[in-house]
Amino acid sequence: MSKQVVVIGAGFAGLSAAAYLAKAGRKVIVVEKNADPGGRARKREEGGFVFDRGPSWYWMPDVFEAFFRDFGQRPADHYDLKRLDPSYAVHFGPDDRLEVPASMDKLYALFESMEPGSSDKLAVFLTEARRKYELAMGGMVRKPGLSPLELLELRTIPDMLRMHVFGSFSTHVRKYFSHPKLISLLEFPVLFLGATPQDTPALFSLMNHADMALGTWYPMGGMGRVVDAMVRVATEQGVEIRTSTTVRHLEVKERRIRAVVTDQGDIACDEVVAATDYHHVEQQLLAAPYRSYPKSYWPSRVLAPAVLMFFIGVDRKLPNMHHHMLFFDEDLAAHAHEIYRDPKWPERPLFYASCTSVTDPHTAPPGMENLVVLIPIAPGLADGEAVRERYYQLVLERMERLTGTAVRPHVIHRSSCSVSDLEQEVNAYRGNAYGLANTLRQTAFMRPSIRSRRLANLYFAGQFTVPGPGVPPALISGDIVARRIIKDHHR
Ligand SMILES: Cc1cc2nc3c(=O)[nH]c(=O)nc-3n(C[C@H](O)[C@H](O)[C@H](O)COP(=O)(O)OP(=O)(O)OC[C@H]3O[C@@H](n4cnc5c(N)ncnc54)[C@H](O)[C@@H]3O)c2cc1C
């Protein structure tokens, strides 16, 4: 009889792990507390508008292709992928906007126009970024992070040292460029990793290759289409997905989990993959003797930011909107300080907005526009209605001023999501959005382990463990954990 694996959580990591484990011959049951799969990436449909409630940047298309290829399929079998051009727009002030072109020639010309001589430097910078990307994707990123020796197994150590991958990303960028807007442009992608450019290893200039060379894509219909596709792949492999089923407790006997106790009954298991917030599983589902990390471990970690988001429906087409817009008219260092060093509601936050109806009219009723506005904030902040209202007015006023477009008078739908919503909806530790940051000390084997230190059949996947935050890493983490389980329990 085939062994039964219970996967907790139907986010990207859980769906990926489930599909790989089923392909390897395991009987797999995914249990998900919400009524729909997708986790932080669940689709939000309100008042005829479709919103990406979580991820909206589809980067690293090669990682998605690799996932589907492992099941004999392609993304195109499931959704229509469109490359955005411009990839995104960055607003630095009123009438001061940079559109980042998809074409490399145009990108080089843009750099040269802003800082003479910088196009040659960009070519060198991006060649190294590509090399790092290949280095990571060629092996490093799929290591289970169980030992530092894994890095020594890589034949690329001399390359890594030559490229100073462990230096600071911020210093790395400044070796090449001095124009503040070009620096912002190059530093922005590492914000996805949940830490400041100063605290992020220079290895992650690989994100600039992902941004500028591989491009920004959009699955028509929104990120929910990718979730639907992964559900299809997993169920084709025989995975059973039980939604509206909340895990309450993990029952342990002789250092093994014997049953996953849910509000719908107990499920027997040979192995368990916890593809949800690590802290929730350790601190809330397991009794103290079976936890790998003490309670004091978690406050000592650097969490990636939480968010305050607004989902806005507008009763008309808006001029000057882009699919992805970054509002960088305030000081990144000051905002980062209020996220990481002195956690509090930010005085003058940078923010991001997306308007997918520019690309995909089906995400808003005819003649209308959908807007998602996202402000990164420190995890754990109190997020009552008054504070949400204050930030709604603050960022919408700035968006209107910087784009020269009146938005608020035309809003016919509005909702929000922040710390307390993510705590309640997905058991997010301190309401974090992106998991555990990829800082210098929280990369590879220094992240929480994919394998429990106390229980022989408990494994972890998702954005708290390797390789880190983001949708492509979540897909990869499912593969890593499945391979590790098969290796550890091959009989
Ligand atoms: C606002 C926001 C914007 C983002 N933007 C981007 C982006 O543009 N691009 C990008 O690549 N990434 C982005 N990310 C990050 C990306 O969404 C995540 O890294 C990824 O989706 C995490 O997937 P996961 O499977 O690890 O976790 P989750 O998606 O959180 O899945 C965990 C699942 O476990 C379930 N669960 C929790 N507790 C229990 C329980 N006790 N019983 C049963 N089920 C349980 C939850 O309901 C959830 O469905 C964003 C995230 C957020 C929140």
PDBQT file of the ligand as one rigid body, heavy atoms in Angstrom, charges set to zero:
ROOT
HETATM    1  C1  LIG A 501       0.280  41.049  -0.489  1.00  0.00    +0.000 C 
HETATM    2  C2  LIG A 501       1.310  40.112  -1.030  1.00  0.00    +0.000 A 
HETATM    3  C3  LIG A 501       1.965  40.417  -2.211  1.00  0.00    +0.000 A 
HETATM    4  C4  LIG A 501       2.901  39.556  -2.746  1.00  0.00    +0.000 A 
HETATM    5  N1  LIG A 501       3.483  39.840  -3.951  1.00  0.00    +0.000 NA
HETATM    6  C5  LIG A 501       4.249  38.922  -4.567  1.00  0.00    +0.000 A 
HETATM    7  C6  LIG A 501       4.605  39.073  -5.940  1.00  0.00    +0.000 A 
HETATM    8  O1  LIG A 501       4.216  40.044  -6.576  1.00  0.00    +0.000 OA
HETATM    9  N2  LIG A 501       5.360  38.093  -6.528  1.00  0.00    +0.000 N 
HETATM   10  C7  LIG A 501       5.774  36.982  -5.832  1.00  0.00    +0.000 A 
HETATM   11  O2  LIG A 501       6.445  36.121  -6.408  1.00  0.00    +0.000 OA
HETATM   12  N3  LIG A 501       5.410  36.805  -4.527  1.00  0.00    +0.000 NA
HETATM   13  C8  LIG A 501       4.653  37.726  -3.897  1.00  0.00    +0.000 A 
HETATM   14  N4  LIG A 501       4.206  37.528  -2.624  1.00  0.00    +0.000 N 
HETATM   15  C9  LIG A 501       4.710  36.367  -1.873  1.00  0.00    +0.000 C 
HETATM   16  C10 LIG A 501       3.993  35.093  -2.278  1.00  0.00    +0.000 C 
HETATM   17  O3  LIG A 501       2.630  35.316  -2.393  1.00  0.00    +0.000 OA
HETATM   18  C11 LIG A 501       4.257  34.041  -1.221  1.00  0.00    +0.000 C 
HETATM   19  O4  LIG A 501       5.660  33.893  -1.030  1.00  0.00    +0.000 OA
HETATM   20  C12 LIG A 501       3.679  32.689  -1.567  1.00  0.00    +0.000 C 
HETATM   21  O5  LIG A 501       2.385  32.792  -2.101  1.00  0.00    +0.000 OA
HETATM   22  C13 LIG A 501       3.707  31.842  -0.309  1.00  0.00    +0.000 C 
HETATM   23  O6  LIG A 501       3.147  30.600  -0.568  1.00  0.00    +0.000 OA
HETATM   24  P1  LIG A 501       3.118  29.506   0.574  1.00  0.00    +0.000 P 
HETATM   25  O7  LIG A 501       2.507  28.301  -0.038  1.00  0.00    +0.000 OA
HETATM   26  O8  LIG A 501       4.466  29.373   1.188  1.00  0.00    +0.000 OA
HETATM   27  O9  LIG A 501       2.200  30.101   1.752  1.00  0.00    +0.000 OA
HETATM   28  P2  LIG A 501       0.651  30.489   1.797  1.00  0.00    +0.000 P 
HETATM   29  O10 LIG A 501       0.215  31.048   0.511  1.00  0.00    +0.000 OA
HETATM   30  O11 LIG A 501       0.456  31.328   2.997  1.00  0.00    +0.000 OA
HETATM   31  O12 LIG A 501      -0.096  29.107   2.004  1.00  0.00    +0.000 OA
HETATM   32  C14 LIG A 501      -0.260  28.530   3.280  1.00  0.00    +0.000 C 
HETATM   33  C15 LIG A 501      -1.645  27.933   3.355  1.00  0.00    +0.000 C 
HETATM   34  O13 LIG A 501      -1.784  27.229   4.586  1.00  0.00    +0.000 OA
HETATM   35  C16 LIG A 501      -3.132  27.392   5.042  1.00  0.00    +0.000 C 
HETATM   36  N5  LIG A 501      -3.184  27.133   6.479  1.00  0.00    +0.000 N 
HETATM   37  C17 LIG A 501      -2.626  27.861   7.474  1.00  0.00    +0.000 A 
HETATM   38  N6  LIG A 501      -2.870  27.285   8.669  1.00  0.00    +0.000 NA
HETATM   39  C18 LIG A 501      -3.609  26.179   8.435  1.00  0.00    +0.000 A 
HETATM   40  C19 LIG A 501      -4.181  25.173   9.269  1.00  0.00    +0.000 A 
HETATM   41  N7  LIG A 501      -4.013  25.189  10.597  1.00  0.00    +0.000 N 
HETATM   42  N8  LIG A 501      -4.899  24.200   8.686  1.00  0.00    +0.000 NA
HETATM   43  C20 LIG A 501      -5.070  24.147   7.337  1.00  0.00    +0.000 A 
HETATM   44  N9  LIG A 501      -4.550  25.085   6.497  1.00  0.00    +0.000 NA
HETATM   45  C21 LIG A 501      -3.815  26.066   7.045  1.00  0.00    +0.000 A 
HETATM   46  C22 LIG A 501      -3.422  28.837   4.702  1.00  0.00    +0.000 C 
HETATM   47  O14 LIG A 501      -4.804  29.114   4.681  1.00  0.00    +0.000 OA
HETATM   48  C23 LIG A 501      -2.762  28.965   3.334  1.00  0.00    +0.000 C 
HETATM   49  O15 LIG A 501      -3.682  28.660   2.305  1.00  0.00    +0.000 OA
HETATM   50  C24 LIG A 501       3.235  38.365  -2.058  1.00  0.00    +0.000 A 
HETATM   51  C25 LIG A 501       2.584  38.051  -0.858  1.00  0.00    +0.000 A 
HETATM   52  C26 LIG A 501       1.616  38.908  -0.355  1.00  0.00    +0.000 A 
HETATM   53  C27 LIG A 501       0.877  38.529   0.894  1.00  0.00    +0.000 C 
ENDROOT
TORSDOF 0
